[in-house]
Amino acid sequence: MPRKPKIVALEPSARAAPTLPPDEVAQAVAAVLRPMIGLLLRSGLDYPRLSGELKTLFIEEAVVELGRAGQATTDSAISLLSGVHRKDVRNRRVTGRPPGAARPVALSARVFARWISDAACAGADGRPRALPRTGPAPSFEALVRAVTQDVHPFTVLQELIRLGIAEVEIQDGGELVVPAHPDFVPPAGSREALDLLAANLADHANAAVSNVLGGQPTLEQSVFASGITAASAERLQAVARSLWARMRGDLIEAASRLYEADQDRPDARSRVRFGSYFWSGPWEPAAPDRDTPGDETP
């Protein structure tokens, strides 16, 4: 009798104990870091370079933790909490970089988001449609002007063309800006792709860590299926993309509406990120007593 695939709906508990076993935490973090280590090695960055970055991060985060606990951020206190030698702490605090500020969302991404959220610029399926390059709305020129008055629309168009996100076609004697993809997908290896990696993974980690430490419950769920063929995995990816396309448009529309209402308020200082991801790869069956089909909620 064929074995049923294992389907798991996962929602981490937000009431996890704040005191966690260090060894288990290290194993969990190592699993998260493994693909990042692969990225470093393929980019020509070795362990000494990473260790230097980690030393600075440990110092910076130790300062944050001490401040959260209401303790003085002396070199000795930072050294004790982080494990970094006191001399290195002093040197890094004098010569190191300040805590990095979040990079602003690229203008190209903001324009694309408007492209798929504005009913006049998107089709019924929520995908961006071809727009006249110039002229009154709906046009690409008007689209860019609705996002920024500081950059000329032609400059933005050149950037989208460089990223392979848009093309210009001549139809009926006029220029049309045509989306090359239904999603904002920067080319592999570009700075924009690295910015998305950093922003998306960092906020995903923020949500997951907050839940593990018992912070304010936040959405961080996934669906896991094992014991299926590669063809089935591809079909599930198509389903996932379809679901994401539908909810993405609704969320961008709601976010745009709330932004317009909040932008002049002095307390408008919050940010949100809602994402979706899909990954498939080889699966090694677990021991029989750990592979019982069914739903699980940690």
KEKE-3310 file (N, C-alpha, C; in steps of 0.2 Angstrom, whole numbers, plus 5000, padded with zeros to 4 digits):
npx = (5004:5003:5013:5007:5009:5018:5010:5011:5005:5012:5013:5022:5023:5019:5021:5033:5045:5056:5069:5081:5088:5105:5113:5103:5098:5110:5111:5099:5101:5113:5107:5100:5110:5117:5114:5117:5131:5135:5132:5142:5154:5153:5154:5166:5170:5178:5180:5188:5184:5170:5170:5175:5164:5155:5160:5158:5144:5140:5145:5137:5124:5125:5126:5113:5105:5109:5105:5091:5089:5092:5104:5121:5131:5145:5162:5167:5155:5149:5159:5158:5145:5144:5156:5166:5183:5188:5197:5195:5182:5183:5191:5183:5172:5177:5182:5173:5159:5143:5128:5119:5108:5092:5091:5083:5068:5070:5068:5064:5057:5047:5040:5036:5027:5017:5013:5006:4997:4988:4973:4971:4982:4984:4980:4964:4968:4977:4990:5004:5000:5003:5009:5006:5021:5022:5011:4995:4987:4980:4997:5015:5023:5014:5012:5025:5026:5017:5023:5035:5042:5055:5063:5066:5054:5059:5072:5069:5063:5074:5081:5072:5073:5086:5086:5079:5066:5056:5051:5052:5041:5036:5020:5007:5013:5016:5025:5026:5027:5031:5028:5041:5040:5028:5031:5042:5057:5073:5088:5099:5113:5113:5113:5101:5095:5102:5098:5085:5086:5093:5083:5071:5075:5080:5069:5060:5067:5066:5053:5051:5061:5055:5043:5049:5055:5044:5038:5027:5014:5016:5013:5019:5021:5020:5018:5022:5027:5031:5039:5034:5034:5046:5039:5027:5030:5033:5021:5015:5022:5017:5004:5006:5012:5001:4992:4999:5000:4987:4984:4994:4991:4979:4985:4994:4986:4978:4989:4993:4982:4981:4993:4992:4982:4989:5001:5004:5003:5010:5014:5016:5026:5029:5033:5030:5032:5026:5028:5031:5036:5044:5051:5059:5067:5079:5073:5076:5070:5064:5066:5055:5046:5045:5039:5025:5011:5001:4994:5003:5006:5018)
npy = (4994:5011:5024:5037:5055:5066:5079:5094:5107:5121:5132:5141:5142:5156:5157:5152:5147:5160:5156:5146:5131:5132:5124:5118:5130:5134:5124:5126:5139:5136:5128:5138:5146:5139:5139:5152:5152:5144:5154:5164:5157:5154:5166:5170:5173:5170:5161:5170:5183:5182:5180:5192:5201:5195:5197:5211:5212:5205:5213:5225:5220:5216:5228:5233:5223:5225:5238:5236:5229:5239:5241:5247:5251:5247:5243:5232:5226:5223:5215:5204:5199:5197:5189:5193:5199:5211:5221:5220:5224:5238:5243:5241:5249:5261:5262:5255:5252:5261:5255:5247:5256:5253:5250:5260:5256:5251:5263:5257:5246:5251:5258:5247:5241:5250:5249:5236:5238:5248:5250:5256:5253:5239:5223:5213:5202:5206:5208:5218:5229:5233:5250:5266:5275:5289:5303:5307:5299:5283:5280:5276:5287:5294:5285:5284:5297:5298:5291:5297:5313:5317:5310:5308:5301:5294:5290:5281:5272:5267:5261:5250:5243:5240:5231:5221:5220:5227:5232:5241:5243:5246:5251:5253:5265:5271:5272:5259:5254:5238:5225:5214:5203:5196:5198:5207:5204:5205:5203:5189:5190:5204:5220:5224:5211:5206:5215:5212:5199:5202:5210:5203:5190:5195:5201:5190:5182:5191:5190:5176:5174:5183:5176:5164:5169:5173:5185:5198:5189:5185:5183:5169:5156:5140:5128:5111:5098:5081:5067:5067:5068:5076:5082:5084:5093:5104:5107:5111:5122:5131:5132:5139:5151:5156:5158:5168:5179:5183:5187:5196:5208:5212:5215:5225:5235:5238:5242:5254:5262:5264:5270:5282:5288:5289:5296:5309:5309:5311:5300:5290:5279:5266:5250:5237:5220:5208:5192:5179:5162:5149:5133:5119:5103:5089:5075:5066:5051:5050:5041:5027:5029:5042:5047:5048:5051:5066:5080:5093:5104:5113)
npz = (5000:4995:5003:5012:5009:5020:5028:5035:5045:5051:5065:5075:5093:5102:5115:5120:5132:5139:5143:5136:5130:5127:5119:5110:5104:5097:5088:5081:5075:5068:5058:5051:5047:5038:5023:5021:5024:5013:5003:5006:5004:4990:4985:4988:5001:5016:5032:5041:5037:5039:5053:5058:5055:5063:5075:5077:5076:5087:5097:5095:5096:5110:5116:5113:5120:5134:5136:5135:5146:5155:5160:5162:5148:5148:5143:5149:5153:5141:5135:5144:5142:5128:5125:5118:5118:5129:5125:5111:5111:5115:5105:5094:5097:5096:5083:5075:5065:5066:5072:5059:5048:5042:5024:5013:5004:4988:4974:4962:4966:4973:4963:4955:4964:4965:4952:4952:4961:4958:4952:4939:4933:4933:4928:4928:4935:4944:4939:4933:4919:4902:4899:4892:4888:4891:4895:4901:4916:4914:4913:4911:4915:4923:4933:4939:4943:4953:4963:4966:4965:4963:4955:4938:4927:4915:4920:4930:4922:4914:4924:4927:4915:4915:4925:4920:4921:4915:4898:4883:4870:4853:4848:4836:4833:4845:4861:4872:4889:4894:4906:4910:4919:4930:4943:4955:4951:4954:4944:4946:4957:4957:4966:4970:4972:4982:4992:4994:4999:5011:5018:5018:5024:5036:5042:5043:5051:5063:5066:5069:5079:5089:5092:5097:5109:5116:5113:5108:5100:5083:5065:5058:5049:5041:5028:5026:5016:5013:5005:4991:4973:4962:4951:4957:4967:4959:4954:4966:4968:4958:4962:4974:4970:4963:4973:4981:4972:4971:4985:4987:4979:4986:4999:4996:4991:5003:5011:5004:5005:5019:5022:5015:5023:5035:5034:5038:5051:5068:5075:5066:5064:5062:5054:5042:5036:5025:5019:5007:5004:4995:4994:4988:4989:4990:5000:5015:5021:5038:5053:5055:5066:5067:5056:5054:5046:5046:5055:5063:5077:5084)
capx = (5000:5008:5013:5004:5014:5017:5008:5011:5004:5016:5013:5026:5020:5022:5022:5039:5049:5062:5075:5081:5094:5110:5115:5098:5098:5115:5109:5094:5105:5117:5103:5098:5116:5120:5113:5121:5138:5136:5132:5148:5159:5152:5155:5173:5171:5180:5178:5190:5180:5164:5171:5176:5158:5151:5162:5155:5137:5140:5146:5131:5118:5126:5124:5105:5102:5111:5101:5085:5089:5093:5111:5126:5135:5152:5166:5167:5148:5148:5163:5155:5139:5146:5161:5171:5188:5187:5201:5192:5176:5185:5193:5177:5167:5180:5183:5169:5153:5137:5122:5117:5101:5089:5091:5076:5066:5072:5063:5061:5052:5041:5036:5033:5022:5011:5010:5002:4991:4984:4968:4971:4988:4985:4974:4960:4972:4982:4997:5005:4998:5007:5006:5010:5027:5021:5005:4991:4986:4986:5004:5021:5025:5010:5014:5031:5025:5013:5027:5040:5043:5062:5067:5062:5051:5063:5077:5066:5062:5080:5083:5068:5075:5093:5085:5076:5059:5052:5054:5048:5039:5032:5014:5003:5017:5018:5029:5022:5031:5028:5032:5044:5038:5022:5033:5048:5062:5079:5093:5103:5119:5112:5113:5094:5093:5105:5094:5079:5088:5094:5077:5066:5077:5080:5062:5057:5070:5064:5046:5052:5064:5051:5039:5052:5056:5038:5036:5020:5013:5016:5012:5025:5018:5022:5015:5027:5025:5037:5037:5031:5039:5048:5034:5022:5033:5033:5014:5013:5025:5013:4998:5009:5013:4995:4989:5003:4998:4980:4984:4999:4987:4975:4989:4997:4980:4977:4994:4993:4977:4983:4999:4989:4979:4994:5008:5005:5003:5017:5015:5017:5033:5030:5034:5028:5034:5023:5031:5029:5042:5043:5057:5059:5073:5079:5071:5078:5065:5066:5065:5048:5042:5045:5036:5018:5007:4996:4995:5007:5007:5023)
capy = (5000:5017:5028:5044:5060:5069:5086:5097:5114:5124:5138:5141:5145:5163:5157:5148:5150:5164:5152:5141:5127:5135:5119:5118:5136:5134:5120:5130:5145:5133:5126:5144:5149:5134:5142:5158:5150:5142:5160:5167:5153:5155:5173:5171:5176:5165:5162:5176:5188:5182:5181:5199:5204:5192:5201:5218:5211:5203:5219:5229:5217:5216:5235:5233:5219:5229:5244:5234:5227:5245:5241:5251:5248:5248:5238:5226:5222:5221:5209:5198:5197:5194:5184:5196:5201:5218:5225:5221:5228:5245:5245:5241:5254:5267:5262:5251:5256:5262:5250:5249:5258:5249:5253:5262:5252:5254:5266:5253:5241:5255:5259:5241:5239:5254:5246:5230:5239:5253:5247:5258:5251:5232:5219:5210:5196:5209:5208:5224:5228:5238:5257:5271:5278:5296:5306:5307:5292:5278:5280:5275:5293:5296:5280:5286:5304:5296:5288:5302:5319:5319:5307:5308:5294:5291:5287:5275:5267:5264:5256:5244:5240:5237:5225:5216:5220:5230:5233:5246:5241:5251:5248:5259:5272:5274:5268:5255:5250:5232:5222:5208:5198:5198:5200:5211:5199:5207:5198:5185:5193:5211:5223:5223:5204:5205:5219:5208:5194:5204:5213:5197:5185:5198:5202:5183:5180:5195:5187:5169:5175:5186:5171:5159:5172:5174:5192:5199:5184:5187:5178:5165:5150:5137:5121:5107:5091:5077:5061:5068:5068:5082:5085:5086:5099:5109:5109:5115:5129:5134:5134:5144:5157:5159:5161:5174:5184:5186:5191:5202:5214:5215:5218:5232:5240:5240:5246:5260:5266:5266:5275:5289:5290:5289:5299:5316:5308:5311:5293:5285:5277:5259:5247:5230:5216:5202:5189:5172:5159:5142:5129:5111:5100:5082:5073:5059:5049:5049:5034:5025:5031:5049:5049:5046:5056:5070:5087:5094:5111:5113)
capz = (5000:4995:5009:5011:5010:5027:5027:5042:5045:5056:5068:5081:5098:5104:5122:5122:5138:5137:5145:5131:5130:5123:5113:5105:5101:5093:5082:5076:5072:5063:5052:5047:5044:5033:5016:5021:5023:5006:4999:5007:5000:4983:4984:4989:5007:5020:5039:5044:5035:5043:5060:5059:5055:5068:5081:5077:5077:5094:5101:5094:5099:5117:5118:5113:5126:5140:5136:5136:5153:5160:5163:5159:5142:5148:5139:5153:5153:5134:5134:5148:5139:5121:5125:5114:5122:5131:5121:5105:5112:5115:5098:5089:5099:5094:5076:5071:5062:5070:5070:5052:5047:5036:5018:5010:4999:4981:4970:4957:4969:4975:4957:4953:4969:4963:4946:4953:4966:4956:4947:4932:4930:4933:4925:4933:4939:4948:4936:4929:4912:4898:4899:4887:4891:4893:4895:4907:4919:4916:4909:4915:4917:4928:4938:4943:4947:4959:4968:4968:4961:4964:4950:4931:4925:4911:4924:4933:4916:4912:4929:4927:4909:4917:4930:4916:4924:4910:4891:4879:4863:4849:4845:4834:4833:4851:4865:4878:4894:4895:4911:4908:4923:4934:4950:4955:4952:4951:4941:4950:4958:4958:4972:4972:4974:4989:4997:4995:5003:5018:5021:5019:5029:5042:5045:5044:5058:5068:5068:5072:5086:5094:5094:5102:5115:5120:5112:5105:5095:5076:5060:5056:5048:5034:5026:5024:5013:5011:5001:4985:4967:4960:4947:4962:4970:4954:4954:4972:4968:4954:4967:4979:4966:4961:4980:4983:4967:4973:4991:4987:4977:4991:5004:4994:4991:5010:5014:5001:5008:5026:5021:5013:5029:5041:5032:5041:5059:5071:5077:5060:5064:5062:5047:5042:5030:5024:5013:5006:5001:4993:4993:4987:4988:4992:5007:5017:5026:5045:5056:5055:5072:5067:5050:5054:5042:5050:5056:5069:5079:5089)
cpx = (5004:5007:5011:5009:5012:5016:5008:5010:5007:5014:5016:5022:5023:5023:5028:5042:5055:5068:5076:5088:5099:5112:5109:5097:5104:5114:5104:5097:5109:5113:5101:5104:5119:5120:5117:5129:5140:5136:5139:5154:5159:5154:5163:5175:5172:5178:5181:5186:5173:5165:5172:5169:5154:5153:5159:5147:5136:5140:5139:5125:5119:5124:5116:5102:5104:5106:5094:5084:5090:5100:5116:5130:5142:5156:5166:5160:5147:5153:5160:5149:5140:5151:5167:5176:5187:5191:5198:5186:5178:5187:5187:5172:5170:5180:5178:5163:5148:5132:5119:5110:5099:5089:5084:5074:5067:5066:5060:5056:5046:5036:5032:5027:5016:5008:5005:4996:4986:4979:4968:4977:4989:4979:4969:4963:4977:4989:4998:5003:5003:5004:5010:5015:5025:5013:5001:4989:4980:4992:5009:5023:5021:5011:5020:5030:5021:5017:5032:5040:5050:5066:5063:5060:5056:5069:5075:5065:5068:5082:5079:5071:5082:5092:5081:5069:5054:5055:5049:5047:5035:5026:5010:5006:5018:5022:5025:5028:5028:5032:5035:5042:5032:5025:5040:5053:5069:5084:5097:5110:5119:5112:5106:5092:5096:5101:5088:5081:5089:5088:5072:5068:5077:5074:5059:5060:5068:5057:5047:5056:5059:5046:5042:5054:5050:5036:5029:5019:5012:5015:5018:5024:5021:5018:5021:5024:5031:5034:5033:5036:5041:5043:5028:5024:5032:5025:5012:5016:5020:5007:5000:5009:5006:4991:4993:5001:4991:4981:4989:4995:4983:4979:4992:4992:4979:4982:4995:4988:4978:4989:4996:4986:4983:4999:5009:5004:5009:5019:5016:5024:5034:5031:5032:5031:5030:5025:5028:5035:5040:5050:5056:5066:5073:5076:5073:5073:5068:5064:5057:5043:5041:5042:5029:5014:5002:4998:4999:5007:5012:5020)
cpy = (5006:5021:5035:5049:5063:5076:5089:5105:5117:5131:5138:5144:5151:5163:5153:5152:5154:5161:5146:5138:5130:5130:5119:5124:5137:5130:5123:5135:5142:5131:5132:5147:5145:5137:5148:5157:5148:5149:5163:5163:5154:5162:5175:5174:5170:5166:5168:5182:5188:5183:5188:5203:5201:5196:5207:5217:5209:5209:5224:5226:5216:5223:5235:5229:5222:5235:5242:5232:5233:5245:5245:5248:5249:5242:5232:5222:5220:5214:5203:5195:5193:5189:5187:5199:5209:5223:5226:5225:5236:5247:5246:5247:5261:5268:5259:5255:5256:5257:5252:5251:5254:5253:5254:5257:5255:5257:5262:5248:5245:5256:5253:5239:5243:5251:5241:5232:5244:5250:5249:5256:5243:5229:5216:5205:5199:5210:5215:5223:5234:5245:5261:5274:5285:5298:5305:5300:5289:5278:5278:5281:5295:5291:5282:5293:5303:5293:5293:5307:5321:5315:5307:5301:5290:5287:5281:5270:5263:5259:5250:5240:5236:5231:5220:5215:5223:5231:5238:5243:5247:5248:5254:5265:5275:5269:5265:5253:5244:5228:5215:5202:5200:5200:5204:5206:5202:5202:5195:5189:5201:5214:5223:5216:5203:5210:5216:5203:5196:5206:5207:5192:5188:5199:5195:5181:5184:5192:5180:5170:5178:5180:5166:5162:5174:5181:5192:5194:5188:5182:5175:5158:5147:5131:5117:5100:5087:5070:5062:5068:5075:5086:5088:5093:5105:5112:5113:5122:5133:5137:5140:5151:5160:5162:5168:5180:5187:5190:5196:5208:5217:5218:5225:5237:5243:5244:5253:5265:5268:5271:5282:5292:5292:5294:5305:5315:5308:5304:5288:5283:5269:5256:5240:5227:5210:5198:5182:5169:5152:5139:5122:5109:5092:5081:5066:5057:5048:5042:5033:5029:5039:5052:5047:5052:5060:5077:5088:5102:5111:5117)
cpz = (5000:5001:5008:5013:5017:5025:5034:5041:5052:5059:5075:5087:5100:5111:5124:5128:5136:5139:5140:5131:5125:5117:5108:5101:5095:5087:5078:5072:5066:5057:5048:5043:5038:5026:5016:5020:5016:5001:5000:5003:4993:4981:4986:4996:5012:5027:5042:5043:5039:5050:5062:5059:5061:5075:5082:5079:5084:5099:5101:5097:5107:5120:5118:5119:5133:5141:5137:5143:5158:5163:5159:5153:5142:5144:5143:5153:5146:5133:5138:5144:5132:5120:5120:5119:5123:5127:5114:5105:5112:5108:5093:5091:5097:5086:5072:5069:5067:5068:5064:5052:5041:5030:5016:5005:4992:4977:4965:4960:4971:4969:4955:4958:4967:4957:4947:4957:4963:4951:4940:4929:4930:4930:4930:4937:4943:4946:4933:4922:4908:4898:4894:4891:4894:4892:4901:4910:4915:4911:4914:4919:4923:4934:4942:4947:4953:4965:4971:4963:4960:4958:4943:4929:4920:4914:4927:4927:4914:4917:4929:4921:4911:4921:4926:4918:4919:4903:4888:4872:4860:4846:4843:4834:4839:4855:4871:4882:4896:4901:4908:4912:4927:4941:4949:4956:4949:4948:4946:4951:4958:4965:4975:4975:4981:4994:4999:5000:5010:5021:5022:5024:5036:5046:5047:5051:5064:5071:5072:5079:5091:5096:5099:5109:5119:5119:5110:5099:5088:5071:5058:5055:5041:5034:5023:5022:5011:5008:4995:4979:4966:4955:4952:4965:4965:4954:4960:4972:4963:4958:4972:4976:4965:4968:4982:4978:4969:4980:4991:4985:4982:4997:5002:4993:4998:5013:5011:5004:5015:5026:5020:5019:5035:5040:5036:5049:5062:5073:5072:5059:5064:5054:5047:5035:5030:5018:5012:5002:4999:4991:4992:4986:4990:4999:5009:5022:5033:5047:5056:5060:5072:5060:5049:5051:5047:5051:5063:5070:5085:5095)
residu = (MET:PRO:ARG:LYS:PRO:LYS:ILE:VAL:ALA:LEU:GLU:PRO:SER:ALA:ARG:ALA:ALA:PRO:THR:LEU:PRO:PRO:ASP:GLU:VAL:ALA:GLN:ALA:VAL:ALA:ALA:VAL:LEU:ARG:PRO:MET:ILE:GLY:LEU:LEU:LEU:ARG:SER:GLY:LEU:ASP:TYR:PRO:ARG:LEU:SER:GLY:GLU:LEU:LYS:THR:LEU:PHE:ILE:GLU:GLU:ALA:VAL:VAL:GLU:LEU:GLY:ARG:ALA:GLY:GLN:ALA:THR:THR:ASP:SER:ALA:ILE:SER:LEU:LEU:SER:GLY:VAL:HIS:ARG:LYS:ASP:VAL:ARG:ASN:ARG:ARG:VAL:THR:GLY:ARG:PRO:PRO:GLY:ALA:ALA:ARG:PRO:VAL:ALA:LEU:SER:ALA:ARG:VAL:PHE:ALA:ARG:TRP:ILE:SER:ASP:ALA:ALA:CYS:ALA:GLY:ALA:ASP:GLY:ARG:PRO:ARG:ALA:LEU:PRO:ARG:THR:GLY:PRO:ALA:PRO:SER:PHE:GLU:ALA:LEU:VAL:ARG:ALA:VAL:THR:GLN:ASP:VAL:HIS:PRO:PHE:THR:VAL:LEU:GLN:GLU:LEU:ILE:ARG:LEU:GLY:ILE:ALA:GLU:VAL:GLU:ILE:GLN:ASP:GLY:GLY:GLU:LEU:VAL:VAL:PRO:ALA:HIS:PRO:ASP:PHE:VAL:PRO:PRO:ALA:GLY:SER:ARG:GLU:ALA:LEU:ASP:LEU:LEU:ALA:ALA:ASN:LEU:ALA:ASP:HIS:ALA:ASN:ALA:ALA:VAL:SER:ASN:VAL:LEU:GLY:GLY:GLN:PRO:THR:LEU:GLU:GLN:SER:VAL:PHE:ALA:SER:GLY:ILE:THR:ALA:ALA:SER:ALA:GLU:ARG:LEU:GLN:ALA:VAL:ALA:ARG:SER:LEU:TRP:ALA:ARG:MET:ARG:GLY:ASP:LEU:ILE:GLU:ALA:ALA:SER:ARG:LEU:TYR:GLU:ALA:ASP:GLN:ASP:ARG:PRO:ASP:ALA:ARG:SER:ARG:VAL:ARG:PHE:GLY:SER:TYR:PHE:TRP:SER:GLY:PRO:TRP:GLU:PRO:ALA:ALA:PRO:ASP:ARG:ASP:THR:PRO:GLY:ASP:GLU:THR:PRO)
# end
